[in-house]
Amino acid sequence: MTAERHKPIRVLLVDDEADLVDFLAHRLLKQGYTVSAITDPTEALEIVRKQIFDVALLDLKMPQMDGIELLAEIHAVQPYLEAIMLTGHGSTDSALAAGRLKAFRYLIKPYDYDELIQQIERAWVRREEILEAAYNRELQEAISPGHTSHEILHMGDELRRKYERD
């Protein structure tokens, strides 16, 4: 089952190259995405604590904090966010580290823009599938014997908010 999109994909873009961030953010906005474009990883962490994102585009090499460390910090706050690592300095070690943190993709700069868009769309679908499975699992637990109808309805409302099931 492929997820159907009702809202724009919320993209977090973090790269220390301001010109690249501005250019890419502009193109992604024209594509219909909601974009938060940031050049400082610590600022990105503050925003992640306040806003929910679907997909993050993270530069691997940044002076304040590398993309791998940033991804670990982001997943502590938003475990279902899918990440695409972008790097001009790819290595087997960094690719393996990104994989251990369950990064969706690892793209080498310069990457093909159409390929990036395809990966964002695929990452969003994967996130939706994971959220749906987690929601259904917790909902089944909530429906288990021993709960009143009122409790089940209340838990269902809480789960819909938690898993963004409108």
C-alpha positions as CSV (number, residue, x, y, z in Angstrom):
1,M,0.0,0.0,0.0
2,T,1.4,3.4,-1.0
3,A,0.7,6.3,1.3
4,E,-1.3,9.1,-0.1
5,R,-0.1,12.6,0.6
6,H,-2.6,15.2,1.9
7,K,-0.1,17.8,3.1
8,P,3.2,19.0,1.8
9,I,6.3,17.0,2.8
10,R,8.0,18.9,5.7
11,V,11.7,19.0,4.9
12,L,14.5,20.0,7.2
13,L,17.6,21.1,5.2
14,V,20.8,21.5,7.2
15,D,24.1,22.4,5.4
16,D,26.8,24.9,6.4
17,E,27.0,26.2,2.8
18,A,24.6,29.2,2.9
19,D,24.4,29.6,-1.0
20,L,23.6,25.9,-1.4
21,V,20.9,26.0,1.3
22,D,19.3,29.1,-0.2
23,F,19.3,27.6,-3.8
24,L,18.1,24.2,-2.7
25,A,15.4,25.5,-0.4
26,H,14.1,27.7,-3.2
27,R,13.8,24.8,-5.6
28,L,12.2,22.6,-2.9
29,L,9.6,25.3,-2.1
30,K,8.8,25.5,-5.8
31,Q,8.4,21.8,-5.8
32,G,5.6,22.2,-3.1
33,Y,7.5,21.1,0.0
34,T,7.5,23.0,3.3
35,V,11.2,23.7,4.0
36,S,13.1,24.9,7.0
37,A,16.6,25.8,5.7
38,I,19.3,26.1,8.3
39,T,23.1,26.5,8.2
40,D,23.8,25.8,11.9
41,P,23.2,22.3,13.2
42,T,22.6,23.5,16.8
43,E,19.8,25.8,15.5
44,A,18.4,22.8,13.6
45,L,18.2,20.8,16.9
46,E,16.3,23.7,18.5
47,I,13.8,23.7,15.6
48,V,13.4,19.9,15.7
49,R,12.3,20.2,19.3
50,K,9.5,22.6,18.2
51,Q,8.4,21.4,14.8
52,I,7.8,18.0,13.2
53,F,9.5,17.1,10.0
54,D,9.1,14.2,7.6
55,V,12.5,14.2,5.9
56,A,15.8,15.8,6.8
57,L,18.5,16.6,4.2
58,L,21.7,16.7,6.3
59,D,25.2,17.7,5.1
60,L,27.8,15.2,6.4
61,K,30.7,17.7,7.0
62,M,29.9,20.8,9.0
63,P,32.2,22.6,11.4
64,Q,29.9,22.8,14.5
65,M,28.6,19.2,14.3
66,D,28.8,16.5,11.6
67,G,25.7,15.2,10.0
68,I,26.0,11.8,11.7
69,E,26.0,13.3,15.2
70,L,23.2,15.6,14.2
71,L,21.1,12.7,12.9
72,A,21.6,10.8,16.2
73,E,20.5,14.0,18.1
74,I,17.5,14.4,15.8
75,H,16.4,10.8,16.1
76,A,16.4,11.2,19.9
77,V,13.7,13.8,19.5
78,Q,11.9,12.6,16.3
79,P,12.6,8.9,15.9
80,Y,10.4,8.5,12.8
81,L,12.1,11.3,10.7
82,E,13.8,9.9,7.6
83,A,17.2,11.4,6.7
84,I,19.1,11.7,3.5
85,M,22.8,12.4,4.0
86,L,24.4,14.7,1.5
87,T,28.2,14.8,1.2
88,G,31.0,15.9,-1.0
89,H,33.3,13.8,1.1
90,G,31.9,10.3,1.0
91,S,33.7,7.5,2.7
92,T,32.9,3.9,3.6
93,D,33.1,4.7,7.3
94,S,30.6,7.6,7.1
95,A,28.3,5.6,4.9
96,L,28.3,2.8,7.4
97,A,27.8,5.2,10.3
98,A,24.8,6.7,8.5
99,G,23.4,3.2,7.9
100,R,23.7,2.3,11.6
101,L,21.6,5.4,12.4
102,K,19.1,4.2,9.8
103,A,19.6,7.1,7.3
104,F,17.4,6.5,4.3
105,R,20.0,7.4,1.7
106,Y,23.5,8.7,1.4
107,L,24.0,10.9,-1.7
108,I,27.3,12.2,-3.0
109,K,27.5,15.8,-4.1
110,P,27.0,16.9,-6.8
111,Y,23.8,14.8,-6.9
112,D,21.1,14.8,-9.5
113,Y,18.2,17.1,-8.4
114,D,15.6,14.7,-9.8
115,E,17.2,11.8,-8.0
116,L,17.1,13.9,-4.8
117,I,13.4,14.6,-5.3
118,Q,12.7,10.8,-5.9
119,Q,14.6,10.0,-2.7
120,I,12.6,12.6,-0.7
121,E,9.4,11.1,-1.9
122,R,10.5,7.6,-1.2
123,A,11.7,8.6,2.3
124,W,8.3,10.2,3.0
125,V,6.5,7.0,1.9
126,R,8.8,4.9,4.1
127,R,8.1,7.2,7.1
128,E,4.3,7.0,6.5
129,E,4.5,3.2,6.4
130,I,6.5,3.0,9.6
131,L,4.2,5.4,11.4
132,E,1.1,3.5,10.2
133,A,2.5,0.2,11.4
134,A,3.4,1.7,14.8
135,Y,0.0,3.3,15.1
136,N,-1.8,0.1,14.3
137,R,0.4,-1.9,16.7
138,E,-0.4,0.5,19.6
139,L,-4.0,0.7,18.7
140,Q,-4.4,-3.1,18.8
141,E,-2.8,-3.0,22.3
142,A,-5.2,-0.3,23.4
143,I,-8.2,-2.3,22.2
144,S,-7.2,-5.3,24.3
145,P,-9.6,-6.6,26.9
146,G,-9.8,-4.7,30.2
147,H,-10.2,-1.2,28.7
148,T,-13.6,0.6,28.7
149,S,-14.9,2.1,25.5
150,H,-14.2,5.6,26.9
151,E,-10.6,4.6,27.6
152,I,-10.2,3.1,24.1
153,L,-11.6,6.3,22.5
154,H,-9.3,8.5,24.6
155,M,-6.3,6.3,23.7
156,G,-7.2,6.3,20.1
157,D,-7.3,10.2,20.1
158,E,-3.9,10.2,21.8
159,L,-2.4,7.8,19.3
160,R,-3.8,9.8,16.3
161,R,-2.0,12.8,17.6
162,K,1.2,10.9,18.4
163,Y,1.3,9.3,15.0
164,E,-0.1,12.3,13.1
165,R,-3.1,10.2,11.8
166,D,-5.7,12.8,10.9
